[in-house]
Amino acid sequence: MSELLDYILKNEDAFRRNRLPSLYSDFALQKKTNPDGYAINVAAWEQALNNAAKRGHTSSRGVRVRSGSTSSQNNSATRRKKTDHLILRTDESLLRDLELSDLGRPVALGAVFNEAMQKRNMVPLPIYKTDAGCLKKSQWRIIDPIGGVRQLKGAVIGSDESSPKLQVQELVLVENLKEAADLVIKRATGYKPSKLDLIYSKESFVERFSDVLHDATEVSDADFDILLVYLSRDYGVISYDGKTIKFKSAGDSTDITQQDSTIASIKTLVSTITRQVEGLEEKIADLTASAKTALNNKNRITALSALKSKKLVEHNLQQRLNTLAQLEEVYSKIEQAAGQLEIVQVMEASTGVLRGLHAQIGGAERVEDVVEELRQEMAKVDEVGSIMNEAAPVIDEGEIDDELEAMEQSGREAKEEIEAEETRRKLAELDSPKEASGEVSRQRQADKDTEAQLTNRLSNLSVEERPMEAK
């Protein structure tokens, strides 16, 4: 099983075992009979190929060794594949990489590319390079040497009734391209860099952003060519002249100047010499280890040879270090001068603002005139107020005091009357329970007297008198 197919089967949920027969069938015939199923299969293949390319599993363009390690073993550990992430090559090798032992090759892959190109999710590489508006056009047209101009309908020119034959070509993966561009911009501008940090040579740009999509693989040179076209032409965030790259910043010239090219060259040279220094240091360490090994093996000649080579390498290393120190000092001075220039430009702009404001003010003499006029007008207001006060009627202050005293006396009397009334009410409430209690006592006494009288009358009556009265 190929690396590409292994990645898709392990990471794409749409490629479950029960879905594979449908995905590998000629589902292009379902475009009219089962449009939903057709769209699902197309989307599954498109997403799987985009994700696989983003992780570097579609094609490789050699191997690159990253420097900076201290041993050959570490160099092997940092070896990373340089592969296409933004470009997909549709040819026999792609079909072979996707072949399954029981289902064979995907039959409808041509229809997948046809749909992706119609939606501008994939764009033929030659068209993208030459046509600035290809991502916005509704259709493309190509030159047919036999039939003249005709419409480009996807992977091949043919009927929509069955799956078209896969055409050998290279397609730009637009989704991956946009994601890579966003990541590059975020990495380049996310930490508030200086203007010099926004300038790159093409070599330093490639080194800086080689792993922008995937840490384990590097973006290919062909990918970088497409990415730079997109950032400069379609996105408009960089200026690029084929050698120097400058991210655009507010208040700065959009054109690449000779100064920009020189700064980019210095940065590239510093990076190159730094790698050379690291390589020489590794070589010195290897020669030292070889000399020690030779001495342990009692091989004096080999040890002397290793030490002589070490001395030569150390001499070269010292020269590189001196050159690197000089370049870093030059770059530091350039960076300092650039900062000073920016400060001077701000001060100059501020001076212009102040000059304009002073021109609007009219100078100190005009300010004195304005203040004097203001004082005169304020004095006029006070004068008018004095005249109006003189015209007002004269009021007897004694009468006002008497009236105020009478009002205060009336208020005190009203307050005393209210307090007296409140006192009488409270006394009345206290007397009411006593009167009620006396009335009850009198009623009880009357009842007792009545009961006593009845008892006396009954006791005076004899038994004999009662029958006679009855007769």
Secondary structure, DSSP 8 states (H G I E B T S, - for coil): --HHHHHHHHH-GGG-GGGHHHHHS-GGGHHHH-HHHHHHHHHHHHHHHHHHHHTT-S-EEEEEE----SSHHHHHHTEEEEE-SSEEEESHHHHHHT-BTTTBS-TTHHHHHHHHHHTTSEEEHHHHHH-TTTTT-S-EEEEETTTEEEEE-SSSSS-SSS------EEEEEHHHHHHHHHHHHHHHHTT---TGGGEEEHHHHHHHTTTSS-TTEEE-HHHHHHHHHIIIIIS--EEE-SSEEEE--TTS-SS--HHHHHHHHHHHHHHHHHHHHHHHHHHHHHHHHHHHHHHHTT-HHHHHHHHHHHHHHHHHHHHHHHHHHHHHHHHHHHHHHHHHHHHHHHHHHHHHHHHHHHHHHT-HHHHHHHHHHHHHHHHHHHHHHHHHHHHS----HHHHHHHHHHHHHHHHHHHHHHHHHHHHHHHHHHHHHHHHHHHHHHHHHHHHHHHHHHHHHHHH--TTHHHHHH-
